[in-house]
Amino acid sequence: MSSGQLTAVLIVGMVMFTIVVRAIYGVSRHSGRRLRHGRDEELPPRNDGETVRLREEVKMLKERLAVIERITVEKENSLAREIEQLRDR
């Protein structure tokens, strides 16, 4: 076997090993969640200080995004009204 073929066989072996280990421990490939009976199951939330801080920051950012969306919609509506007023002249 040449070194290229050996490398390919080793890579395939490592991938297969990883797939088997994940199947045994029930970890989803994409989400990192544990699988139970074929369904994704959320891992229990951690409540350490950094997690709490990050959750608060995400909450604040969602609120800010909602305000920005509301402002954008209001500006679009007012712009449409102004255009209609100019057309009526």
C-alpha positions in Angstrom: 0.0 0.0 0.0 1.3 3.4 -0.9 1.5 6.2 1.7 -1.5 8.0 0.0 -3.6 4.9 0.2 -2.6 4.4 3.9 -3.5 8.0 4.7 -6.9 7.6 3.1 -7.6 4.4 5.0 -6.6 6.1 8.3 -8.8 9.0 7.6 -11.8 6.8 6.8 -11.1 4.7 9.9 -11.0 7.8 12.1 -14.3 9.1 10.7 -16.0 5.7 11.2 -14.7 5.6 14.8 -16.1 9.0 15.5 -19.5 8.1 14.1 -19.6 5.0 16.2 -18.7 6.8 19.4 -21.3 9.5 18.7 -23.9 6.9 18.1 -23.1 5.1 21.3 -23.2 8.3 23.4 -26.2 9.6 21.5 -24.8 13.0 20.4 -26.4 14.7 17.4 -24.0 15.6 14.7 -25.1 19.1 14.0 -26.5 20.5 17.2 -24.4 18.9 19.9 -27.5 17.8 21.7 -28.0 14.4 23.2 -30.4 12.1 21.3 -33.0 10.1 23.1 -35.1 7.7 21.2 -34.2 9.3 17.9 -35.2 12.9 18.9 -33.1 15.8 19.9 -33.2 16.6 23.6 -31.9 19.8 25.0 -29.1 19.5 27.5 -29.9 21.0 30.9 -29.2 24.7 31.0 -26.1 25.9 32.9 -26.6 28.7 35.4 -23.1 29.9 35.9 -22.4 33.6 35.9 -21.2 33.9 32.3 -24.3 32.0 31.0 -26.6 34.3 32.9 -24.7 37.4 31.7 -24.9 36.1 28.1 -28.6 35.4 28.4 -29.2 38.9 29.6 -27.2 40.3 26.8 -29.2 38.3 24.2 -32.4 39.5 25.8 -31.2 43.1 25.5 -30.1 42.7 21.9 -33.5 41.2 21.0 -35.3 44.2 22.6 -33.0 46.6 20.6 -33.7 44.7 17.4 -37.4 44.9 18.0 -37.1 48.7 18.4 -35.0 49.0 15.2 -37.6 46.9 13.3 -40.4 49.1 14.6 -38.5 52.3 13.6 -37.8 50.9 10.2 -41.5 50.0 9.6 -42.6 53.5 10.8 -40.1 55.2 8.5 -41.3 53.1 5.5 -45.0 54.0 6.3 -44.2 57.7 6.7 -42.1 57.7 3.5 -45.0 56.1 1.6 -47.4 58.8 2.9 -45.0 61.5 1.9 -44.7 60.1 -1.6 -48.5 59.9 -1.9 -48.9 63.5 -0.8 -46.4 64.6 -3.4 -48.3 62.7 -6.1 -51.6 64.3 -5.0 -50.2 67.8 -5.7 
